[in-house]
Amino acid sequence: MVIGTGDATSEAIRRELGAFLRSRRERLTPARAGLPAGGRRRTPGLRREEVAALAGVGVTWYTWLEQGREITPSEQVLNAIGRALMLDVDERDHLWRLAKGRPVPVSDDPSYAVVAQEHLDLLTLLAGTPACIQSAKFDILASNSSYRFLINDLDAGPAENRNCMVRAFLDPEWRAAYDDYDGVTSRMVGRLRAAMTEHLDDPSWISLLTRLQTQSPLFASLWERHELSRVGAHDQLFHLPRVGDTSVHFTRMWLDNASGVLLTVLQPTSQKDAARLRELAALVANEPAVTVHPKAMCGADAR
């Protein structure tokens, strides 16, 4: 339901929308929003006029929106408010559902990456070889069972943990699995920094960066080096919990260069490594051949 129709249900939705906007505004500090502190503040967070300026809308209009007045924001304005308030994926979706009665359109949300059925078919064909489809932000959008269970179950825990940066820096099992942990993490942070140049105002990227800087001193120190790294092929030795030491060759291929979606394949570097990957595939043979990130879209449907 779109706000502004005048009935009791719409009034409740408008009140909820206003409360949500206020809560997101009050949690933001001027420094985080890139604004000067501006002296003493009577209330926490940003002022309404600051949010209005960041979103490019009138102060009176934005005030009415927070007050639950009968106005209907356009799609462009909702996106601008989402950026101004630095909303993450779920918060933007909530904003759209309150204001428009529907989720954020995929084409309007760069944090959603399209995974086509042909990509899932390719992962299935690579069943004996760990492979995944990944975003430039290191979200694991889809994976075959060999990749899903390479170290531990990627589907265990919240969806936001289905990300290689989060796993590498915040998951002790992943840390133990890397033979060259310092080299791996240095390259990963360099890739993230190089990719983030095009996403400096993207709330989902900012949310990931803030989480890693807050929860991982190692990540914070690597990020401050400002070193850059590009996607490239390389060999990696893993200490895999299920099958032991296994060396693989990382090969990455762009599926959609514009959105930063790529296919990553972990090929064995020797016959011994190939045998261990076959053993892993046999151990997880009863699991689904392919699993998909809740935030990925498969063809026209979310799987």
C-alpha positions in Angstrom: 0.0 0.0 0.0 1.3 3.5 -0.9 1.2 6.0 1.9 -1.1 9.0 1.6 -4.5 7.4 0.9 -6.1 8.7 4.0 -7.4 5.5 5.7 -6.4 4.3 9.2 -4.0 1.7 7.9 -2.1 4.3 5.8 -1.9 6.6 8.8 -0.3 3.9 10.9 2.2 3.2 8.0 3.0 6.9 7.8 3.7 7.1 11.5 5.9 4.0 11.3 7.8 5.5 8.3 8.3 8.8 10.2 9.6 6.9 13.3 11.9 4.8 11.2 13.4 7.9 9.4 13.9 9.7 12.8 15.6 6.6 14.3 18.0 6.4 11.3 18.7 10.2 11.4 19.4 10.2 15.1 22.0 7.4 14.9 24.1 9.2 12.3 26.9 11.5 13.5 27.9 14.6 11.5 31.4 13.1 11.1 30.1 9.9 9.6 27.9 11.8 7.2 30.9 14.0 6.2 29.5 17.1 7.8 31.1 19.6 10.3 30.0 19.1 13.9 28.3 22.5 14.0 28.6 23.2 17.7 26.3 22.1 20.4 23.3 19.9 19.5 20.1 19.5 21.4 19.4 16.1 20.0 21.6 13.2 18.9 22.5 12.6 15.3 21.8 14.8 12.3 19.3 17.6 12.1 16.4 17.4 9.6 17.8 20.2 7.5 21.1 18.3 7.2 19.4 15.2 5.9 17.3 17.3 3.6 20.4 18.9 2.2 22.2 15.6 1.8 19.2 14.1 0.0 18.6 17.2 -2.1 15.0 17.8 -0.9 13.3 20.7 0.8 13.5 20.9 4.6 9.7 21.5 5.0 8.9 18.5 2.7 11.3 16.2 4.6 9.9 17.4 8.0 6.4 16.5 6.8 7.6 13.1 5.8 9.0 12.5 9.3 5.7 13.8 10.8 3.6 11.3 8.8 1.9 13.9 6.6 0.0 12.6 3.5 2.8 12.9 0.9 4.1 10.3 -1.5 7.9 10.4 -2.2 9.1 9.4 -5.6 11.4 6.5 -6.2 14.3 8.9 -6.9 13.7 10.7 -3.6 13.5 7.5 -1.6 16.9 6.4 -3.1 18.3 9.8 -2.2 17.1 9.6 1.4 18.4 6.1 1.7 21.9 7.3 0.6 21.7 10.4 2.9 20.8 8.2 5.9 23.4 5.6 4.9 20.8 2.8 5.0 22.0 -0.7 4.4 20.3 -3.3 2.2 17.7 -4.4 4.7 16.9 -0.8 5.8 16.4 0.4 2.3 14.1 -2.5 1.6 12.1 -1.6 4.8 12.0 2.1 3.7 10.5 1.1 0.3 8.0 -1.3 1.8 6.7 1.5 4.1 6.7 4.2 1.5 5.7 2.2 -1.6 4.3 -1.0 -0.3 6.9 -3.0 -2.2 10.6 -3.9 -2.0 13.4 -2.0 -3.7 13.4 -2.8 -7.4 16.5 -4.9 -8.3 17.5 -2.4 -10.9 17.5 0.4 -8.4 19.6 -1.3 -5.8 23.3 -1.9 -6.7 23.7 -4.2 -3.7 21.6 -6.8 -5.5 23.6 -8.8 -8.1 21.8 -10.8 -10.7 22.7 -14.5 -10.9 21.3 -16.1 -14.0 20.2 -19.7 -14.3 23.0 -20.4 -16.8 25.5 -19.4 -14.0 23.9 -21.9 -11.6 24.1 -24.6 -14.3 27.8 -23.8 -14.7 28.3 -24.2 -10.9 26.5 -27.6 -11.1 28.8 -28.8 -13.9 31.8 -27.9 -11.7 30.4 -30.0 -8.9 33.8 -31.8 -8.1 35.7 -28.5 -8.2 35.0 -25.8 -5.6 33.5 -22.8 -7.4 31.4 -19.8 -6.5 29.9 -16.6 -8.0 31.1 -13.6 -6.1 30.5 -9.8 -6.1 33.2 -7.2 -6.0 32.3 -6.7 -2.4 33.2 -10.4 -1.7 29.6 -11.5 -1.2 29.3 -15.2 -2.1 26.2 -14.9 -4.3 26.1 -18.6 -5.2 28.3 -21.6 -4.7 28.4 -25.3 -5.4 28.5 -27.8 -2.5 32.3 -28.3 -2.7 32.9 -24.6 -2.2 30.1 -24.2 0.4 31.8 -26.8 2.6 35.4 -26.1 1.7 36.2 -24.9 5.2 32.9 -24.8 7.1 29.2 -24.4 6.1 28.8 -21.0 4.4 25.0 -21.2 4.9 25.3 -21.5 8.7 24.6 -18.2 10.4 23.2 -14.9 9.1 23.2 -14.0 5.4 25.6 -11.1 5.9 28.3 -13.6 7.0 28.2 -15.2 3.5 31.1 -13.0 2.5 34.7 -13.9 2.1 36.0 -10.7 3.8 33.8 -11.4 6.9 34.9 -15.0 7.0 38.6 -14.3 6.5 38.8 -11.7 9.2 36.1 -12.7 11.7 35.9 -16.5 11.4 38.7 -18.4 13.3 38.1 -21.6 11.2 38.8 -19.7 8.0 41.9 -18.0 9.5 43.3 -21.4 10.5 42.6 -22.8 7.0 44.8 -20.3 5.1 48.5 -21.4 5.0 49.7 -17.9 4.1 47.1 -15.9 6.1 49.1 -12.6 6.1 49.5 -12.7 2.3 45.9 -13.7 1.7 44.4 -11.0 3.8 46.7 -8.3 2.4 45.6 -9.2 -1.1 42.0 -9.2 -0.2 42.0 -5.8 1.5 43.9 -4.4 -1.6 41.2 -5.8 -3.9 38.4 -4.4 -1.7 40.0 -0.9 -1.7 40.5 -1.0 -5.4 36.9 -2.0 -6.0 35.4 0.5 -3.5 36.5 3.5 -5.5 33.2 3.1 -7.5 31.1 2.5 -4.3 32.2 5.2 -1.9 28.5 6.3 -1.3 27.0 2.8 -1.4 25.5 2.1 2.1 26.1 -1.7 1.8 29.8 -1.2 1.1 30.1 1.4 3.9 28.3 -1.0 6.2 30.8 -3.8 5.4 33.7 -1.5 5.8 32.5 -0.2 9.2 31.9 -3.7 10.5 35.4 -4.9 9.5 37.1 -1.8 10.8 35.3 -2.1 14.1 35.6 -5.9 14.7 39.0 -6.6 13.2 42.1 -4.6 14.3 44.1 -6.5 11.5 41.7 -5.3 8.8 41.7 -1.8 10.2 45.5 -1.7 10.1 45.6 -3.2 6.5 43.0 -0.7 5.3 45.1 2.2 6.5 48.0 1.2 4.3 46.0 2.3 1.2 47.5 -0.6 -0.8 45.7 -1.7 -4.0 45.4 -5.2 -5.6 43.6 -6.3 -8.7 41.9 -9.6 -9.4 44.4 -12.2 -10.5 45.1 -15.9 -10.6 47.3 -17.4 -7.9 48.0 -20.7 -6.0 46.8 -21.2 -2.4 47.5 -23.9 0.1 44.5 -24.7 2.4 44.5 -26.7 5.6 41.0 -28.1 5.0 39.2 -29.6 8.1 37.6 -32.5 6.1 40.4 -33.7 3.8 43.6 -32.1 4.9 46.2 -29.9 3.1 45.1 -29.1 -0.4 46.7 -26.8 -2.9 44.4 -25.0 -5.4 44.8 -22.6 -8.3 42.4 -19.6 -8.1 41.0 -18.7 -11.5 38.6 -15.8 -11.8 36.4 -14.8 -14.8 34.1 -11.9 -15.1 30.5 -12.7 -15.6 29.4 -9.1 -15.5 32.2 -6.6 -15.4 29.8 -3.7 -15.0 28.4 -5.0 -11.7 31.6 -6.7 -10.6 30.2 -10.2 -10.6 32.8 -12.9 -11.2 33.1 -16.7 -11.3 35.9 -18.1 -9.0 37.1 -21.6 -9.6 39.6 -23.5 -7.3 41.4 -26.0 -9.5 43.7 -28.6 -7.9 47.4 -28.1 -8.6 48.3 -31.8 -8.5 46.8 -35.3 -8.7 47.0 -35.6 -4.9 45.0 -32.3 -4.6 42.5 -33.5 -7.1 42.0 -36.7 -5.1 41.3 -34.7 -2.0 38.8 -32.4 -3.7 37.0 -35.6 -5.0 37.0 -36.8 -1.4 35.4 -33.6 -0.3 32.8 -33.7 -3.1 31.9 -37.3 -2.0 31.5 -36.2 1.7 29.0 -33.5 0.7 27.3 -35.4 -2.1 23.9 -35.4 -0.3 23.8 -31.6 0.0 22.2 -29.4 -2.6 24.4 -29.1 -5.7 24.1 -25.2 -5.6 23.1 -22.7 -3.0 22.3 -19.1 -3.5 22.7 -16.0 -1.3 19.4 -14.6 -0.2 20.3 -11.2 -1.7 21.1 -12.6 -5.1 18.4 -12.8 -7.8 18.2 -15.9 -10.1 16.8 -14.9 -13.4 13.5 -13.2 -12.7 13.0 -15.0 -9.3 14.7 -14.9 -6.0 15.7 -18.4 -5.0 
